[in-house]
């Protein structure tokens, strides 16, 4: 294959480039992007909380487990696209980077359309299976059916953003997310509460706000790749050209990550089912605590994205030492942030959850869960960064095995023991989760030190 060099590629992996600078250049926009997503989760939950209907909060929580599962599956394709584009970009192979990007978008578009059509009829059955009360099932069904239609925009957006990150552009996804989330907040507020003469639609208004915002985000993200708004441009004709080799490479990396995400989300669904058995108020409190906990994913996700890109580009350029150093350095950044965040969760949990405006019972339970969540923050950050770095190297199997062990051996049995058998309730759920994250982190660190991820070779490099 003839390689097309990239004179305009960002100098993220050169010998004279500061590692701190490279990490922060990639991570800060990704952190801001994740912060914007978190703000939307916060605002939606706050607005729904002010409806003062615990069933509405519970419905969004149960519906969210389905959407998170779908996002995990398509996120696996986005991660594989990031890793392969980064590897090609680091090696200076523009043709391979474009081919991978086009095939990733093509696969995602087909899968998202098929998935939407297949899942629409099963919303009520899923919510009943999750243990929702009749009111929760009725509201959740409407919410799911409206938001599902955004999948044809949301999932291609995820993949397009992953492609841009692989080429070293984390700013364009950040700006696109800012526009999308601003739209979401404004439209959701107007339709939930009936502002400015619009009808008061409650939960349905939140669903419409989310759906239309994702349409905006998908158009912006894919449009950036097809136009000239990002470093890697994908010719639109390539979206209609099947490249079996590139598609196979993408799926080979994506499948283990998808299995990992499915295992994690299945475990989350099962232990959410345990929470639902504790009552609607407990489930509503759990959803509030999850929104607060999502603050910890801001630095972890951004730094993990930086590690994936730098490791991929460094290995593509043959710089093994820089790849390993980038993972260790990003872990130090994560530890510093999460220590401060954990202290805030312990000291100010009741003040934080009071923003959500629910009933006193729900807020008291949520405050307890938020305080306990401080114990899991270090584990979340380190585990996500280690896994992100390994995926950037093309090792998607090791994080999958670690997740499988964590869910089956720690999360499900420990949460059931503490929350149900010992009667700790919501506190048992969150202590069990903290134990799970700690165990995964220890195991993944051990496997990282063994260094199998350094030996992974991709097909085009053979």
C-alpha positions as CSV (number, residue, x, y, z in Angstrom):
1,X,0.0,0.0,0.0
2,X,1.3,3.5,-0.8
3,X,1.3,5.7,2.2
4,X,0.1,9.3,2.0
5,X,2.1,11.4,4.5
6,X,0.4,13.9,6.8
7,X,2.4,17.1,7.0
8,X,-0.4,18.8,8.9
9,X,-0.8,16.1,11.6
10,X,-0.6,17.4,15.1
11,X,2.9,16.9,16.7
12,X,1.7,14.9,19.7
13,X,4.2,12.1,19.6
14,X,7.5,13.8,18.7
15,X,10.6,13.4,20.9
16,X,10.7,17.2,21.7
17,X,7.1,17.5,22.7
18,X,6.3,17.8,26.4
19,X,4.2,14.8,27.5
20,X,2.2,17.0,29.9
21,X,1.4,19.4,27.0
22,X,0.3,16.5,24.7
23,X,-1.9,15.0,27.4
24,X,-3.5,18.4,28.3
25,X,-3.9,19.4,24.7
26,X,-6.0,16.3,24.1
27,X,-7.6,15.9,27.5
28,X,-8.8,19.4,28.4
29,X,-11.3,19.7,25.4
30,X,-12.4,16.1,26.1
31,X,-13.0,16.9,29.8
32,X,-14.9,20.0,28.8
33,X,-17.0,17.9,26.4
34,X,-17.8,15.4,29.2
35,X,-18.5,18.3,31.5
36,X,-21.1,19.6,29.0
37,X,-22.7,16.1,28.9
38,X,-22.8,16.0,32.6
39,X,-24.4,19.4,32.8
40,X,-27.1,18.1,30.5
41,X,-27.7,15.0,32.7
42,X,-27.8,17.3,35.7
43,X,-30.2,19.8,34.1
44,X,-32.5,17.1,32.8
45,X,-32.6,15.4,36.2
46,X,-33.1,18.7,38.0
47,X,-36.0,19.7,35.7
48,X,-37.6,16.3,36.0
49,X,-37.1,16.4,39.7
50,X,-39.0,19.7,39.9
51,X,-42.0,18.0,38.4
52,X,-42.1,16.4,41.9
53,X,-43.1,13.0,40.6
54,X,-40.8,10.2,41.8
55,X,-42.3,8.0,39.1
56,X,-40.9,10.3,36.4
57,X,-37.4,10.2,37.9
58,X,-37.6,6.5,38.2
59,X,-38.9,6.1,34.7
60,X,-35.9,8.1,33.3
61,X,-33.6,6.0,35.4
62,X,-34.9,2.7,34.1
63,X,-35.0,3.9,30.6
64,X,-31.5,5.1,31.0
65,X,-30.2,1.6,31.6
66,X,-31.4,0.6,28.1
67,X,-29.8,3.7,26.5
68,X,-26.6,3.2,28.3
69,X,-26.4,-0.3,27.0
70,X,-26.9,0.9,23.5
71,X,-24.3,3.7,24.0
72,X,-21.9,1.1,25.3
73,X,-22.2,-1.0,22.2
74,X,-21.8,1.8,19.8
75,X,-19.1,3.3,22.0
76,X,-17.1,0.2,21.3
77,X,-17.1,1.0,17.6
78,X,-16.1,4.6,18.4
79,X,-13.2,3.3,20.5
80,X,-12.0,1.0,17.8
81,X,-12.2,3.8,15.3
82,X,-10.2,6.1,17.6
83,X,-7.5,3.4,18.1
84,X,-7.1,2.6,14.4
85,X,-7.2,6.2,13.2
86,X,-4.7,7.1,15.8
87,X,-2.4,4.3,14.8
88,X,-2.6,5.3,11.1
89,X,-2.2,9.0,11.9
90,X,0.9,8.3,14.0
91,X,2.4,6.3,11.1
92,X,1.5,9.0,8.6
93,X,-0.9,6.9,6.6
94,X,-3.7,9.2,5.6
95,X,-5.3,6.7,3.2
96,X,-5.7,4.1,5.9
97,X,-7.1,6.7,8.4
98,X,-9.7,7.8,5.9
99,X,-10.7,4.3,5.0
100,X,-11.2,3.3,8.6
101,X,-13.2,6.5,9.3
102,X,-15.6,5.9,6.4
103,X,-16.2,2.3,7.3
104,X,-16.8,3.1,10.9
105,X,-19.5,5.6,9.9
106,X,-21.1,3.2,7.4
107,X,-21.3,0.4,10.0
108,X,-22.6,2.7,12.7
109,X,-25.4,4.1,10.4
110,X,-26.6,0.7,9.4
111,X,-26.5,-0.8,13.0
112,X,-28.2,2.2,14.5
113,X,-31.1,2.2,12.1
114,X,-31.7,-1.5,12.5
115,X,-31.4,-1.3,16.3
116,X,-34.0,1.5,16.5
117,X,-36.6,-0.4,14.5
118,X,-36.1,-3.7,16.4
119,X,-36.2,-2.1,19.9
120,X,-39.2,0.2,19.6
121,X,-41.9,-2.4,20.3
122,X,-40.1,-3.8,23.4
123,X,-40.1,-0.7,25.6
124,X,-43.0,-1.7,27.9
125,X,-41.8,-5.2,28.3
126,X,-38.3,-4.0,29.2
127,X,-39.5,-1.6,31.9
128,X,-41.8,-4.3,33.4
129,X,-38.9,-6.7,33.5
130,X,-36.8,-4.0,35.3
131,X,-39.5,-4.0,38.0
132,X,-41.1,-0.6,37.3
133,X,-44.5,0.2,38.8
134,X,-47.4,0.7,36.3
135,X,-47.0,4.5,36.4
136,X,-43.2,4.2,35.9
137,X,-43.8,1.8,32.9
138,X,-46.3,4.1,31.3
139,X,-44.0,7.2,31.5
140,X,-40.9,5.3,30.7
141,X,-42.4,3.7,27.6
142,X,-43.3,7.2,26.1
143,X,-39.8,8.5,27.0
144,X,-38.0,5.5,25.4
145,X,-40.0,5.6,22.2
146,X,-39.3,9.3,21.6
147,X,-35.6,9.1,22.4
148,X,-34.9,5.9,20.5
149,X,-35.5,7.8,17.2
150,X,-32.4,10.0,18.0
151,X,-30.2,6.9,17.7
152,X,-29.8,7.4,14.0
153,X,-28.1,10.7,14.8
154,X,-26.6,10.0,18.3
155,X,-24.5,6.9,17.5
156,X,-23.0,8.2,14.3
157,X,-22.1,11.3,16.3
158,X,-20.3,9.1,18.9
159,X,-18.3,7.4,16.1
160,X,-17.5,10.7,14.3
161,X,-16.2,12.2,17.5
162,X,-14.0,9.1,18.1
163,X,-12.5,9.5,14.6
164,X,-11.7,13.1,15.2
165,X,-10.0,12.3,18.6
166,X,-7.9,9.6,16.9
167,X,-6.5,12.2,14.6
168,X,-5.7,14.5,17.6
169,X,-8.7,16.8,17.3
170,X,-10.6,17.0,20.6
171,X,-11.7,20.6,20.1
172,X,-14.3,20.1,17.3
173,X,-16.2,17.4,19.3
174,X,-16.2,19.8,22.3
175,X,-17.7,22.7,20.3
176,X,-20.2,20.4,18.7
177,X,-21.2,19.1,22.1
178,X,-21.6,22.6,23.4
179,X,-24.1,23.5,20.7
180,X,-26.0,20.2,21.1
181,X,-26.3,20.4,24.8
182,X,-27.2,24.1,24.8
183,X,-30.1,23.1,22.5
184,X,-31.0,20.3,24.8
185,X,-31.3,22.4,27.9
186,X,-33.3,25.2,26.3
187,X,-35.7,23.0,24.4
188,X,-36.2,20.6,27.4
189,X,-36.9,23.5,29.7
190,X,-39.4,25.1,27.4
191,X,-41.3,21.9,26.7
192,X,-41.2,20.4,30.2
193,X,-42.6,23.5,31.9
194,X,-44.5,25.1,29.0
195,X,-42.4,28.3,28.9
196,X,-42.9,31.1,26.3
197,X,-46.4,29.9,25.3
198,X,-45.4,26.3,24.5
199,X,-47.5,23.4,25.9
200,X,-46.4,21.9,29.2
201,X,-45.4,18.4,28.3
202,X,-43.5,17.1,31.3
203,X,-41.4,14.0,30.7
204,X,-42.3,14.0,27.0
205,X,-40.8,17.4,26.7
206,X,-37.5,16.2,28.1
207,X,-37.6,13.4,25.6
208,X,-38.2,15.7,22.7
209,X,-35.4,18.0,23.8
210,X,-33.0,15.1,24.0
211,X,-34.0,13.8,20.6
212,X,-33.8,17.0,18.7
213,X,-30.5,17.9,20.4
214,X,-28.9,14.6,19.3
215,X,-30.1,15.3,15.7
216,X,-28.2,18.6,15.8
217,X,-25.1,16.9,17.3
218,X,-25.1,14.1,14.7
219,X,-25.4,16.5,11.8
220,X,-22.5,18.7,13.2
221,X,-20.2,15.8,13.9
222,X,-20.6,13.9,10.6
223,X,-20.6,17.2,8.8
224,X,-17.3,18.2,10.3
225,X,-15.7,15.0,8.9
226,X,-17.3,15.5,5.4
227,X,-16.3,19.1,5.3
228,X,-13.1,21.0,6.3
229,X,-13.7,21.6,10.0
230,X,-11.4,18.9,11.4
231,X,-7.9,17.5,10.7
232,X,-9.1,14.3,9.0
233,X,-11.5,14.8,6.1
234,X,-13.6,11.9,4.9
235,X,-14.7,12.1,1.2
236,X,-18.5,11.6,1.2
237,X,-18.2,9.1,-1.6
238,X,-16.2,6.8,0.7
239,X,-19.3,6.4,2.9
240,X,-20.9,4.3,0.1
241,X,-17.8,2.1,-0.6
242,X,-17.5,-1.1,1.3
243,X,-14.0,-1.9,2.5
244,X,-14.2,-5.4,4.0
245,X,-10.6,-5.3,5.4
246,X,-11.2,-2.0,7.2
247,X,-14.6,-3.2,8.5
248,X,-13.0,-6.4,9.7
249,X,-10.3,-4.6,11.6
250,X,-12.9,-2.3,13.2
251,X,-15.1,-5.2,14.4
252,X,-12.1,-7.2,15.6
253,X,-11.3,-4.4,18.1
254,X,-14.9,-3.4,18.7
255,X,-16.3,-6.8,19.6
256,X,-14.3,-7.3,22.8
257,X,-15.0,-3.8,23.9
258,X,-18.7,-4.3,23.1
259,X,-18.8,-7.5,25.1
260,X,-17.0,-5.7,28.0
261,X,-19.6,-2.9,27.9
262,X,-22.5,-5.3,27.6
263,X,-21.2,-7.2,30.6
264,X,-20.8,-4.0,32.6
265,X,-24.2,-2.6,31.6
266,X,-25.9,-6.0,32.2
267,X,-24.4,-5.9,35.7
268,X,-25.7,-2.4,36.1
269,X,-29.1,-3.4,34.9
270,X,-29.3,-6.3,37.3
271,X,-28.2,-4.2,40.3
272,X,-30.6,-1.4,39.2
273,X,-33.2,-4.2,39.4
274,X,-32.1,-4.8,43.0
275,X,-32.5,-1.1,43.7
276,X,-35.9,-1.0,42.1
277,X,-37.0,-3.8,44.6
278,X,-36.2,-1.4,47.4
279,X,-39.0,1.0,46.3
280,X,-39.6,4.0,44.0
281,X,-38.1,6.5,46.5
282,X,-34.9,4.6,46.7
283,X,-34.7,4.2,43.0
284,X,-35.3,8.0,42.5
285,X,-32.5,8.7,45.0
286,X,-30.2,6.3,43.2
287,X,-30.7,8.2,40.0
288,X,-29.9,11.5,41.6
289,X,-26.7,10.0,43.1
290,X,-25.7,8.6,39.7
291,X,-26.0,12.1,38.2
292,X,-23.7,13.5,40.9
293,X,-21.3,10.7,40.6
294,X,-21.0,11.4,36.9
295,X,-18.9,14.4,37.8
296,X,-16.0,11.9,38.5
297,X,-16.2,10.7,34.9
298,X,-15.2,14.1,33.5
299,X,-11.5,14.0,34.1
300,X,-11.3,10.2,33.9
301,X,-13.0,10.0,30.5
302,X,-11.1,13.0,29.1
303,X,-7.7,11.6,30.3
304,X,-8.6,8.1,29.1
305,X,-9.4,9.6,25.6
306,X,-6.1,11.3,25.6
307,X,-4.3,8.1,26.6
308,X,-6.0,6.2,23.8
309,X,-4.9,8.7,21.2
310,X,-1.4,9.2,22.4
311,X,-0.7,5.5,22.9
312,X,-2.1,4.8,19.4
313,X,-0.1,7.6,17.8
314,X,3.1,6.8,19.7
315,X,3.0,3.1,18.8
316,X,2.2,4.0,15.2
317,X,5.4,6.1,15.2
318,X,7.4,3.3,17.0
319,X,7.7,5.2,20.4
320,X,7.0,2.5,23.0
321,X,8.4,4.4,26.0
322,X,6.3,7.4,25.3
323,X,3.2,5.2,25.1
324,X,3.8,3.7,28.5
325,X,4.8,7.1,30.1
326,X,1.6,8.7,28.8
327,X,-0.6,6.2,30.7
328,X,1.3,6.7,34.0
329,X,1.2,10.5,33.7
330,X,-2.5,10.6,33.0
331,X,-3.1,8.5,36.1
332,X,-1.3,11.1,38.2
333,X,-3.6,13.9,36.8
334,X,-6.6,11.8,37.6
335,X,-5.6,11.0,41.2
336,X,-5.1,14.7,42.0
337,X,-8.5,15.7,40.7
338,X,-10.5,12.9,42.2
339,X,-9.0,13.4,45.7
340,X,-10.4,16.9,45.7
341,X,-13.7,15.8,44.2
342,X,-14.1,13.0,46.8
343,X,-13.6,15.4,49.7
344,X,-16.3,17.6,48.2
345,X,-18.7,14.7,48.0
346,X,-18.1,13.8,51.6
347,X,-18.4,17.3,53.0
348,X,-21.2,18.7,50.9
349,X,-23.3,15.8,49.8
350,X,-26.6,17.1,51.2
351,X,-26.1,20.5,49.7
352,X,-25.3,19.0,46.3
353,X,-28.4,16.8,46.0
354,X,-30.7,19.5,47.3
355,X,-30.3,21.1,43.8
356,X,-32.5,18.3,42.4
357,X,-35.6,19.5,44.3
358,X,-37.2,16.1,45.1
359,X,-38.9,15.0,48.3
360,X,-37.0,15.0,51.6
361,X,-36.9,11.2,51.8
362,X,-35.4,11.0,48.3
363,X,-32.8,13.7,49.0
364,X,-31.7,12.1,52.3
365,X,-31.1,8.8,50.6
366,X,-29.3,10.5,47.7
367,X,-27.0,12.4,50.0
368,X,-25.9,9.2,51.7
369,X,-25.1,7.5,48.4
370,X,-23.1,10.5,47.2
371,X,-21.0,10.5,50.3
372,X,-20.3,6.8,49.9
373,X,-19.4,7.3,46.2
374,X,-16.3,9.2,47.2
375,X,-14.7,5.8,48.0
376,X,-14.9,4.7,44.4
377,X,-13.5,7.8,42.7
378,X,-9.8,6.8,42.6
379,X,-10.7,3.4,41.2
380,X,-12.9,4.9,38.5
381,X,-10.2,7.2,37.3
382,X,-7.3,4.8,37.3
383,X,-9.3,1.9,35.7
384,X,-10.7,4.0,32.9
385,X,-7.2,5.4,32.0
386,X,-5.5,2.0,32.1
387,X,-8.3,0.5,29.9
388,X,-8.2,3.5,27.5
389,X,-4.4,3.2,27.1
390,X,-4.6,-0.5,26.4
391,X,-7.4,0.0,23.8
392,X,-5.2,2.6,22.1
393,X,-2.6,-0.1,21.7
394,X,-5.2,-2.5,20.2
395,X,-5.6,-4.6,23.3
396,X,-9.4,-4.6,23.8
397,X,-9.5,-8.1,25.3
398,X,-7.7,-7.4,28.7
399,X,-10.2,-4.7,29.8
400,X,-13.0,-7.1,28.7
401,X,-11.8,-9.9,31.0
402,X,-11.3,-7.5,33.9
403,X,-14.8,-6.2,33.5
404,X,-16.2,-9.7,33.4
405,X,-14.4,-10.6,36.6
406,X,-15.5,-7.4,38.3
407,X,-19.2,-7.8,37.5
408,X,-19.5,-11.5,38.2
409,X,-17.2,-11.8,41.2
410,X,-17.6,-8.4,42.8
411,X,-20.4,-6.1,41.8
412,X,-23.4,-8.5,41.6
413,X,-22.6,-10.8,44.6
414,X,-21.3,-8.0,46.9
415,X,-24.2,-5.6,46.1
416,X,-26.7,-8.4,46.7
417,X,-25.0,-9.4,49.9
418,X,-24.8,-5.8,51.3
419,X,-28.0,-4.3,49.9
420,X,-30.5,-7.3,50.2
421,X,-29.1,-10.0,52.4
422,X,-27.7,-7.7,55.1
423,X,-30.4,-5.1,54.6
424,X,-28.1,-2.1,54.1
425,X,-30.4,-0.8,51.3
426,X,-29.0,1.9,49.0
427,X,-25.9,2.2,51.1
428,X,-25.1,-1.4,50.3
429,X,-25.5,-0.8,46.6
430,X,-22.9,2.0,46.7
431,X,-20.4,0.3,49.0
432,X,-20.6,-2.8,46.7
433,X,-19.9,-0.6,43.7
434,X,-16.9,0.9,45.4
435,X,-15.5,-2.5,46.2
436,X,-16.0,-3.5,42.5
437,X,-14.1,-0.5,41.2
438,X,-11.2,-1.1,43.6
439,X,-10.9,-4.8,42.6
440,X,-10.9,-4.0,38.9
441,X,-8.3,-1.3,39.3
442,X,-5.9,-3.6,41.2
443,X,-6.3,-6.4,38.6
444,X,-5.9,-4.1,35.6
445,X,-2.8,-2.5,37.1
446,X,-1.3,-5.9,37.5
447,X,-2.0,-6.8,33.9
448,X,-0.8,-3.4,32.7
449,X,2.6,-4.0,34.4
450,X,2.8,-7.4,32.7
451,X,2.9,-5.6,29.4
452,X,1.0,-7.8,27.0
453,X,-0.6,-4.7,25.5
454,X,2.9,-3.7,24.2
455,X,3.0,-6.8,21.9
456,X,-0.3,-6.1,20.0
457,X,0.2,-5.7,16.2
458,X,-2.5,-4.6,13.8
459,X,-3.2,-6.2,10.5
460,X,-1.8,-3.5,8.3
461,X,1.4,-3.4,10.2
462,X,2.3,-7.0,9.6
